[in-house]
Amino acid sequence: MIYLDNAATSYPKPRGMVAAMEECILKYCGNPGRSGHSMSMRTGEEVYHARRKIARLFNIEQAERLVFTKNTTEALNMGLKGVLLPGDHVITTSMEHNSVLRPLKALEKRGIRQSIIRADREGFVKPSDFEKAIRPETRLIAVTAASNVTGTKMPLEEIGELARKRGILFLVDGAQGAGSMEIDVKKMNISMLAFPGHKGLLGPQGTGALYIDPELKLNHIMEGGTGTDSKSRLQPCEFPDGYEAGTINAPAIIGLGYSAEFVEKIGPEVIGKYEEELIGWLDERLDEMDFVTRYGPQACRKTGISLINIRGAAAEEVTSILSSRYGIAVRGGFHCAGLAHKTIGTWDEGAVRISVGPFNTRRDMEKLTDAIREIGRRHKD
């Protein structure tokens, strides 16, 4: 199988990640922070080291402000519902994933309002549009680092500076940028950063995290056991324990720590440049095919995603053919981001998303190009 669905979950994973998880499970997998015996203490130490490794990637100085979650969706819900109060106003964009748009819709019942900045047909937004949308009650700006549909990179530094000047919180959804582009919480004035472990960080599924600025208070959206202050029925507010109620997925987090260090050694910008070269080569070939419609910007302005449709063939049909006949994995449909598809003009039919990772090669792109050419010619005839 030629795997080109890395925007959903990266594959393959570093071998060392699997070895780190296996060592934990087989040799010392106790409950971290819950007991004084050696297995529990060893697990706690390894989780601590993983937290620090991951924090370094984003220039997070206080690693304890990094709270582990099971994915970006949980992290975004924790951030949105942990800071917003009745009467607050939020600014977001039409290119957001449902992990942002659906919680915001649900929060309308609590009296929280939103303004959605409409992007252009390539998925770009202007910082000036955010400034125009600010109200006296604006509490938060929520923006994806890069679109999961088109790969379009957002002007995080400019938006973050605007938020800082106006005293507004800045939440970044790093699902499509973490691990393949620069995300610096200090440089970009990011108040909260949500990201997954299983995509660009090359970690296992079921992992993610939320960074919360040290100056920001976060209300709990879940209470339970923390291993600390157990006599009290009130949830502790200390980071990270008070926000990681219950037993965390220690083997997966330790594996993620290995993968984050792996990514750091290569460099997210180096990985991003390599993916840009692959997708740029592919886009040039696709643009030569008169039966292919490609959406989104040029490769230098996006992550490693190419979004297309083949004339006369439904997106889901193309996805199925690529898998069954050619052994190529891509994703067709609406990618949990219907509003983004409405923005770029694919609301009715959806599209085929091709997403590369650091382990893909030019040969993979060549085989995909040949397959798309054959499918297009069949439907054209």
HUQUI-V962986 format. One record per residue. N is the residue number from 1. RES is the residue in one small letter. SS is DSSP state (H for helix, E for strand, C for the rest). BURIAL is 1 if it has 16 or more other C-alpha atoms within 10 Angstrom, else 0. D_CENTER is the distance of its C-alpha to the mean C-alpha in Angstrom with 1 decimal. Layout:
# HUQUI-V962986
n:N res:RES ss:SS burial:BURIAL d_center:D_CENTER
n:N res:RES ss:SS burial:BURIAL d_center:D_CENTER
This chain:
# HUQUI-V962986
n:1 res:m ss:C burial:0 d_center:24.1
n:2 res:i ss:E burial:1 d_center:22.2
n:3 res:y ss:E burial:1 d_center:18.6
n:4 res:l ss:C burial:1 d_center:16.6
n:5 res:d ss:E burial:1 d_center:13.7
n:6 res:n ss:C burial:1 d_center:11.2
n:7 res:a ss:C burial:1 d_center:8.4
n:8 res:a ss:C burial:1 d_center:9.1
n:9 res:t ss:C burial:1 d_center:10.0
n:10 res:s ss:C burial:1 d_center:11.4
n:11 res:y ss:C burial:1 d_center:15.2
n:12 res:p ss:C burial:0 d_center:17.5
n:13 res:k ss:C burial:1 d_center:16.8
n:14 res:p ss:C burial:1 d_center:19.0
n:15 res:r ss:H burial:0 d_center:22.3
n:16 res:g ss:H burial:0 d_center:22.5
n:17 res:m ss:H burial:1 d_center:19.5
n:18 res:v ss:H burial:1 d_center:21.6
n:19 res:a ss:H burial:0 d_center:24.7
n:20 res:a ss:H burial:1 d_center:23.2
n:21 res:m ss:H burial:1 d_center:22.3
n:22 res:e ss:H burial:1 d_center:25.6
n:23 res:e ss:H burial:0 d_center:27.5
n:24 res:c ss:H burial:1 d_center:26.1
n:25 res:i ss:H burial:0 d_center:27.0
n:26 res:l ss:H burial:0 d_center:30.4
n:27 res:k ss:H burial:0 d_center:31.6
n:28 res:y ss:H burial:1 d_center:30.5
n:29 res:c ss:C burial:1 d_center:28.0
n:30 res:g ss:C burial:1 d_center:29.4
n:31 res:n ss:C burial:1 d_center:27.9
n:32 res:p ss:C burial:1 d_center:26.5
n:33 res:g ss:C burial:1 d_center:28.2
n:34 res:r ss:C burial:0 d_center:30.5
n:35 res:s ss:C burial:0 d_center:33.5
n:36 res:g ss:C burial:0 d_center:35.6
n:37 res:h ss:C burial:0 d_center:36.2
n:38 res:s ss:H burial:0 d_center:35.0
n:39 res:m ss:H burial:1 d_center:32.4
n:40 res:s ss:H burial:1 d_center:30.6
n:41 res:m ss:H burial:1 d_center:31.0
n:42 res:r ss:H burial:1 d_center:29.7
n:43 res:t ss:H burial:1 d_center:26.5
n:44 res:g ss:H burial:1 d_center:26.0
n:45 res:e ss:H burial:0 d_center:26.6
n:46 res:e ss:H burial:1 d_center:24.1
n:47 res:v ss:H burial:1 d_center:21.3
n:48 res:y ss:H burial:1 d_center:22.4
n:49 res:h ss:H burial:1 d_center:22.2
n:50 res:a ss:H burial:1 d_center:18.7
n:51 res:r ss:H burial:1 d_center:17.6
n:52 res:r ss:H burial:1 d_center:19.3
n:53 res:k ss:H burial:1 d_center:17.9
n:54 res:i ss:H burial:1 d_center:14.3
n:55 res:a ss:H burial:1 d_center:15.5
n:56 res:r ss:H burial:1 d_center:17.3
n:57 res:l ss:H burial:1 d_center:14.3
n:58 res:f ss:C burial:1 d_center:13.5
n:59 res:n ss:C burial:0 d_center:17.2
n:60 res:i ss:C burial:1 d_center:17.2
n:61 res:e ss:C burial:0 d_center:21.0
n:62 res:q ss:C burial:1 d_center:21.3
n:63 res:a ss:H burial:1 d_center:19.3
n:64 res:e ss:H burial:1 d_center:20.5
n:65 res:r ss:H burial:1 d_center:18.4
n:66 res:l ss:E burial:1 d_center:15.4
n:67 res:v ss:E burial:1 d_center:15.4
n:68 res:f ss:E burial:1 d_center:14.1
n:69 res:t ss:E burial:1 d_center:12.8
n:70 res:k ss:C burial:1 d_center:12.4
n:71 res:n ss:C burial:1 d_center:8.8
n:72 res:t ss:H burial:1 d_center:6.2
n:73 res:t ss:H burial:1 d_center:8.9
n:74 res:e ss:H burial:1 d_center:11.6
n:75 res:a ss:H burial:1 d_center:10.3
n:76 res:l ss:H burial:1 d_center:10.1
n:77 res:n ss:H burial:1 d_center:13.4
n:78 res:m ss:H burial:1 d_center:14.8
n:79 res:g ss:H burial:1 d_center:14.2
n:80 res:l ss:H burial:1 d_center:15.5
n:81 res:k ss:H burial:1 d_center:18.3
n:82 res:g ss:H burial:0 d_center:19.2
n:83 res:v ss:H burial:1 d_center:20.2
n:84 res:l ss:C burial:1 d_center:21.3
n:85 res:l ss:C burial:0 d_center:25.0
n:86 res:p ss:C burial:0 d_center:27.4
n:87 res:g ss:C burial:0 d_center:28.3
n:88 res:d ss:C burial:1 d_center:25.0
n:89 res:h ss:E burial:1 d_center:23.5
n:90 res:v ss:E burial:1 d_center:19.9
n:91 res:i ss:E burial:1 d_center:18.9
n:92 res:t ss:E burial:1 d_center:15.8
n:93 res:t ss:E burial:1 d_center:15.5
n:94 res:s ss:C burial:1 d_center:16.2
n:95 res:m ss:C burial:1 d_center:13.1
n:96 res:e ss:C burial:1 d_center:10.9
n:97 res:h ss:C burial:1 d_center:9.4
n:98 res:n ss:H burial:1 d_center:12.0
n:99 res:s ss:H burial:1 d_center:10.0
n:100 res:v ss:H burial:1 d_center:11.3
n:101 res:l ss:H burial:1 d_center:14.4
n:102 res:r ss:H burial:0 d_center:15.9
n:103 res:p ss:H burial:1 d_center:16.0
n:104 res:l ss:H burial:1 d_center:17.5
n:105 res:k ss:H burial:0 d_center:19.9
n:106 res:a ss:H burial:0 d_center:20.9
n:107 res:l ss:H burial:1 d_center:21.5
n:108 res:e ss:H burial:0 d_center:24.1
n:109 res:k ss:H burial:0 d_center:26.4
n:110 res:r ss:H burial:0 d_center:26.5
n:111 res:g ss:C burial:0 d_center:27.5
n:112 res:i ss:C burial:1 d_center:24.2
n:113 res:r ss:E burial:1 d_center:24.1
n:114 res:q ss:E burial:1 d_center:21.5
n:115 res:s ss:E burial:1 d_center:21.8
n:116 res:i ss:E burial:1 d_center:19.6
n:117 res:i ss:E burial:1 d_center:19.8
n:118 res:r ss:C burial:1 d_center:20.4
n:119 res:a ss:C burial:1 d_center:19.0
n:120 res:d ss:C burial:0 d_center:21.3
n:121 res:r ss:C burial:1 d_center:21.5
n:122 res:e ss:C burial:1 d_center:19.3
n:123 res:g ss:C burial:1 d_center:16.5
n:124 res:f ss:C burial:1 d_center:17.6
n:125 res:v ss:C burial:1 d_center:18.4
n:126 res:k ss:C burial:0 d_center:21.1
n:127 res:p ss:H burial:1 d_center:21.1
n:128 res:s ss:H burial:0 d_center:24.6
n:129 res:d ss:H burial:0 d_center:23.6
n:130 res:f ss:H burial:1 d_center:21.7
n:131 res:e ss:H burial:0 d_center:24.9
n:132 res:k ss:H burial:0 d_center:27.0
n:133 res:a ss:H burial:1 d_center:25.0
n:134 res:i ss:C burial:1 d_center:25.5
n:135 res:r ss:C burial:0 d_center:28.0
n:136 res:p ss:C burial:0 d_center:29.9
n:137 res:e ss:C burial:0 d_center:27.8
n:138 res:t ss:E burial:1 d_center:24.3
n:139 res:r ss:E burial:1 d_center:22.5
n:140 res:l ss:E burial:1 d_center:18.8
n:141 res:i ss:E burial:1 d_center:16.7
n:142 res:a ss:E burial:1 d_center:13.2
n:143 res:v ss:E burial:1 d_center:11.2
n:144 res:t ss:E burial:1 d_center:8.0
n:145 res:a ss:C burial:1 d_center:7.9
n:146 res:a ss:E burial:1 d_center:8.3
n:147 res:s ss:C burial:1 d_center:9.2
n:148 res:n ss:C burial:1 d_center:8.1
n:149 res:v ss:C burial:1 d_center:11.9
n:150 res:t ss:C burial:1 d_center:13.6
n:151 res:g ss:C burial:1 d_center:11.3
n:152 res:t ss:E burial:1 d_center:13.1
n:153 res:k ss:E burial:1 d_center:12.3
n:154 res:m ss:C burial:1 d_center:13.1
n:155 res:p ss:C burial:1 d_center:16.0
n:156 res:l ss:H burial:1 d_center:14.3
n:157 res:e ss:H burial:1 d_center:17.4
n:158 res:e ss:H burial:0 d_center:19.8
n:159 res:i ss:H burial:1 d_center:18.1
n:160 res:g ss:H burial:1 d_center:17.9
n:161 res:e ss:H burial:1 d_center:21.5
n:162 res:l ss:H burial:1 d_center:22.6
n:163 res:a ss:H burial:1 d_center:21.0
n:164 res:r ss:H burial:1 d_center:22.8
n:165 res:k ss:H burial:0 d_center:26.1
n:166 res:r ss:H burial:0 d_center:26.1
n:167 res:g ss:C burial:0 d_center:25.2
n:168 res:i ss:C burial:1 d_center:22.1
n:169 res:l ss:E burial:1 d_center:19.0
n:170 res:f ss:E burial:1 d_center:15.7
n:171 res:l ss:E burial:1 d_center:12.4
n:172 res:v ss:E burial:1 d_center:9.2
n:173 res:d ss:E burial:1 d_center:5.9
n:174 res:g ss:C burial:1 d_center:4.1
n:175 res:a ss:C burial:1 d_center:0.4
n:176 res:q ss:C burial:1 d_center:4.1
n:177 res:g ss:C burial:1 d_center:6.2
n:178 res:a ss:E burial:1 d_center:6.4
n:179 res:g ss:C burial:1 d_center:9.4
n:180 res:s ss:C burial:1 d_center:10.7
n:181 res:m ss:E burial:1 d_center:11.5
n:182 res:e ss:C burial:1 d_center:13.2
n:183 res:i ss:C burial:1 d_center:11.6
n:184 res:d ss:C burial:1 d_center:14.7
n:185 res:v ss:C burial:1 d_center:15.0
n:186 res:k ss:C burial:0 d_center:18.8
n:187 res:k ss:C burial:0 d_center:19.1
n:188 res:m ss:C burial:1 d_center:16.7
n:189 res:n ss:C burial:1 d_center:18.2
n:190 res:i ss:C burial:1 d_center:15.0
n:191 res:s ss:C burial:1 d_center:16.2
n:192 res:m ss:E burial:1 d_center:13.2
n:193 res:l ss:E burial:1 d_center:9.7
n:194 res:a ss:E burial:1 d_center:7.2
n:195 res:f ss:E burial:1 d_center:4.8
n:196 res:p ss:E burial:1 d_center:5.4
n:197 res:g ss:C burial:1 d_center:8.5
n:198 res:h ss:C burial:1 d_center:9.0
n:199 res:k ss:C burial:1 d_center:7.1
n:200 res:g ss:C burial:1 d_center:7.9
n:201 res:l ss:C burial:1 d_center:9.6
n:202 res:l ss:C burial:1 d_center:11.8
n:203 res:g ss:C burial:1 d_center:12.4
n:204 res:p ss:C burial:1 d_center:13.7
n:205 res:q ss:C burial:1 d_center:12.4
n:206 res:g ss:C burial:0 d_center:12.9
n:207 res:t ss:C burial:1 d_center:11.3
n:208 res:g ss:E burial:1 d_center:8.9
n:209 res:a ss:E burial:1 d_center:10.2
n:210 res:l ss:E burial:1 d_center:11.1
n:211 res:y ss:E burial:1 d_center:13.2
n:212 res:i ss:E burial:1 d_center:16.1
n:213 res:d ss:C burial:1 d_center:18.6
n:214 res:p ss:C burial:0 d_center:22.0
n:215 res:e ss:C burial:0 d_center:23.8
n:216 res:l ss:C burial:0 d_center:21.8
n:217 res:k ss:C burial:0 d_center:23.1
n:218 res:l ss:C burial:1 d_center:20.9
n:219 res:n ss:C burial:0 d_center:22.6
n:220 res:h ss:C burial:1 d_center:22.1
n:221 res:i ss:C burial:0 d_center:20.8
n:222 res:m ss:C burial:0 d_center:22.2
n:223 res:e ss:C burial:0 d_center:25.2
n:224 res:g ss:C burial:1 d_center:26.7
n:225 res:g ss:C burial:1 d_center:27.9
n:226 res:t ss:C burial:1 d_center:26.7
n:227 res:g ss:C burial:1 d_center:29.7
n:228 res:t ss:C burial:0 d_center:30.8
n:229 res:d ss:C burial:0 d_center:33.5
n:230 res:s ss:C burial:0 d_center:34.1
n:231 res:k ss:C burial:0 d_center:37.3
n:232 res:s ss:C burial:0 d_center:35.5
n:233 res:r ss:C burial:0 d_center:34.3
n:234 res:l ss:C burial:0 d_center:32.0
n:235 res:q ss:C burial:1 d_center:28.4
n:236 res:p ss:C burial:1 d_center:28.1
n:237 res:c ss:C burial:0 d_center:26.1
n:238 res:e ss:C burial:0 d_center:25.8
n:239 res:f ss:C burial:1 d_center:22.4
n:240 res:p ss:C burial:1 d_center:20.8
n:241 res:d ss:H burial:1 d_center:23.3
n:242 res:g ss:H burial:1 d_center:23.8
n:243 res:y ss:H burial:1 d_center:20.2
n:244 res:e ss:C burial:1 d_center:19.8
n:245 res:a ss:C burial:1 d_center:22.7
n:246 res:g ss:C burial:0 d_center:23.8
n:247 res:t ss:C burial:0 d_center:23.5
n:248 res:i ss:C burial:1 d_center:20.1
n:249 res:n ss:C burial:1 d_center:19.0
n:250 res:a ss:H burial:1 d_center:20.7
n:251 res:p ss:H burial:1 d_center:21.0
n:252 res:a ss:H burial:1 d_center:17.3
n:253 res:i ss:H burial:1 d_center:16.5
n:254 res:i ss:H burial:1 d_center:19.2
n:255 res:g ss:H burial:1 d_center:17.9
n:256 res:l ss:H burial:1 d_center:14.5
n:257 res:g ss:H burial:1 d_center:16.7
n:258 res:y ss:H burial:1 d_center:18.5
n:259 res:s ss:H burial:1 d_center:15.5
n:260 res:a ss:H burial:1 d_center:14.2
n:261 res:e ss:H burial:1 d_center:17.8
n:262 res:f ss:H burial:1 d_center:18.0
n:263 res:v ss:H burial:1 d_center:15.2
n:264 res:e ss:H burial:1 d_center:16.9
n:265 res:k ss:H burial:0 d_center:20.2
n:266 res:i ss:H burial:0 d_center:19.3
n:267 res:g ss:C burial:1 d_center:17.3
n:268 res:p ss:H burial:1 d_center:13.9
n:269 res:e ss:H burial:1 d_center:16.0
n:270 res:v ss:H burial:1 d_center:18.3
n:271 res:i ss:H burial:1 d_center:15.6
n:272 res:g ss:H burial:1 d_center:14.3
n:273 res:k ss:H burial:1 d_center:18.0
n:274 res:y ss:H burial:1 d_center:18.8
n:275 res:e ss:H burial:1 d_center:16.2
n:276 res:e ss:H burial:1 d_center:17.5
n:277 res:e ss:H burial:0 d_center:21.0
n:278 res:l ss:H burial:1 d_center:20.4
n:279 res:i ss:H burial:1 d_center:18.9
n:280 res:g ss:H burial:1 d_center:21.5
n:281 res:w ss:H burial:0 d_center:24.2
n:282 res:l ss:H burial:1 d_center:23.1
n:283 res:d ss:H burial:1 d_center:22.9
n:284 res:e ss:H burial:0 d_center:26.4
n:285 res:r ss:H burial:0 d_center:27.8
n:286 res:l ss:H burial:1 d_center:26.2
n:287 res:d ss:H burial:0 d_center:27.6
n:288 res:e ss:C burial:0 d_center:31.0
n:289 res:m ss:C burial:1 d_center:31.0
n:290 res:d ss:C burial:0 d_center:32.6
n:291 res:f ss:C burial:1 d_center:31.3
n:292 res:v ss:E burial:1 d_center:27.6
n:293 res:t ss:E burial:0 d_center:25.8
n:294 res:r ss:E burial:1 d_center:22.6
n:295 res:y ss:E burial:1 d_center:20.3
n:296 res:g ss:C burial:1 d_center:18.3
n:297 res:p ss:C burial:1 d_center:19.2
n:298 res:q ss:C burial:1 d_center:20.6
n:299 res:a ss:H burial:1 d_center:18.7
n:300 res:c ss:H burial:0 d_center:19.1
n:301 res:r ss:H burial:1 d_center:17.2
n:302 res:k ss:E burial:1 d_center:14.0
n:303 res:t ss:C burial:1 d_center:11.7
n:304 res:g ss:C burial:1 d_center:13.2
n:305 res:i ss:E burial:1 d_center:13.4
n:306 res:s ss:E burial:1 d_center:16.8
n:307 res:l ss:E burial:1 d_center:17.5
n:308 res:i ss:E burial:1 d_center:21.1
n:309 res:n ss:E burial:1 d_center:23.9
n:310 res:i ss:E burial:1 d_center:27.3
n:311 res:r ss:C burial:1 d_center:30.3
n:312 res:g ss:C burial:0 d_center:32.0
n:313 res:a ss:E burial:1 d_center:29.3
n:314 res:a ss:C burial:1 d_center:26.8
n:315 res:a ss:H burial:1 d_center:23.2
n:316 res:e ss:H burial:1 d_center:23.3
n:317 res:e ss:H burial:0 d_center:26.6
n:318 res:v ss:H burial:1 d_center:25.3
n:319 res:t ss:H burial:1 d_center:22.5
n:320 res:s ss:H burial:1 d_center:25.3
n:321 res:i ss:H burial:1 d_center:27.7
n:322 res:l ss:H burial:1 d_center:25.4
n:323 res:s ss:H burial:1 d_center:24.8
n:324 res:s ss:H burial:0 d_center:28.4
n:325 res:r ss:H burial:0 d_center:30.3
n:326 res:y ss:H burial:1 d_center:28.4
n:327 res:g ss:C burial:1 d_center:26.1
n:328 res:i ss:E burial:1 d_center:23.0
n:329 res:a ss:E burial:1 d_center:19.7
n:330 res:v ss:C burial:1 d_center:17.7
n:331 res:r ss:E burial:1 d_center:16.4
n:332 res:g ss:E burial:1 d_center:18.5
n:333 res:g ss:E burial:1 d_center:18.5
n:334 res:f ss:C burial:1 d_center:16.5
n:335 res:h ss:C burial:1 d_center:12.9
n:336 res:c ss:C burial:0 d_center:12.6
n:337 res:a ss:C burial:1 d_center:13.0
n:338 res:g ss:H burial:1 d_center:16.8
n:339 res:l ss:H burial:1 d_center:17.3
n:340 res:a ss:H burial:1 d_center:15.5
n:341 res:h ss:H burial:1 d_center:17.9
n:342 res:k ss:H burial:1 d_center:20.7
n:343 res:t ss:H burial:1 d_center:19.9
n:344 res:i ss:H burial:1 d_center:20.2
n:345 res:g ss:C burial:0 d_center:23.1
n:346 res:t ss:C burial:1 d_center:21.9
n:347 res:w ss:C burial:0 d_center:22.3
n:348 res:d ss:C burial:0 d_center:25.2
n:349 res:e ss:C burial:1 d_center:24.3
n:350 res:g ss:C burial:1 d_center:20.5
n:351 res:a ss:E burial:1 d_center:19.7
n:352 res:v ss:E burial:1 d_center:19.0
n:353 res:r ss:E burial:1 d_center:15.7
n:354 res:i ss:E burial:1 d_center:16.2
n:355 res:s ss:E burial:1 d_center:13.4
n:356 res:v ss:C burial:1 d_center:14.7
n:357 res:g ss:C burial:1 d_center:13.9
n:358 res:p ss:C burial:1 d_center:16.1
n:359 res:f ss:C burial:1 d_center:18.6
n:360 res:n ss:C burial:1 d_center:19.4
n:361 res:t ss:C burial:0 d_center:22.7
n:362 res:r ss:H burial:0 d_center:24.8
n:363 res:r ss:H burial:0 d_center:26.8
n:364 res:d ss:H burial:1 d_center:23.9
n:365 res:m ss:H burial:1 d_center:23.7
n:366 res:e ss:H burial:0 d_center:27.4
n:367 res:k ss:H burial:0 d_center:27.6
n:368 res:l ss:H burial:1 d_center:25.0
n:369 res:t ss:H burial:1 d_center:27.0
n:370 res:d ss:H burial:0 d_center:30.2
n:371 res:a ss:H burial:1 d_center:28.9
n:372 res:i ss:H burial:1 d_center:27.7
n:373 res:r ss:H burial:1 d_center:31.0
n:374 res:e ss:H burial:0 d_center:32.9
n:375 res:i ss:H burial:1 d_center:31.1
n:376 res:g ss:H burial:1 d_center:31.6
n:377 res:r ss:H burial:0 d_center:35.3
n:378 res:r ss:H burial:0 d_center:36.0
n:379 res:h ss:H burial:0 d_center:34.7
n:380 res:k ss:H burial:0 d_center:36.3
n:381 res:d ss:C burial:0 d_center:39.7
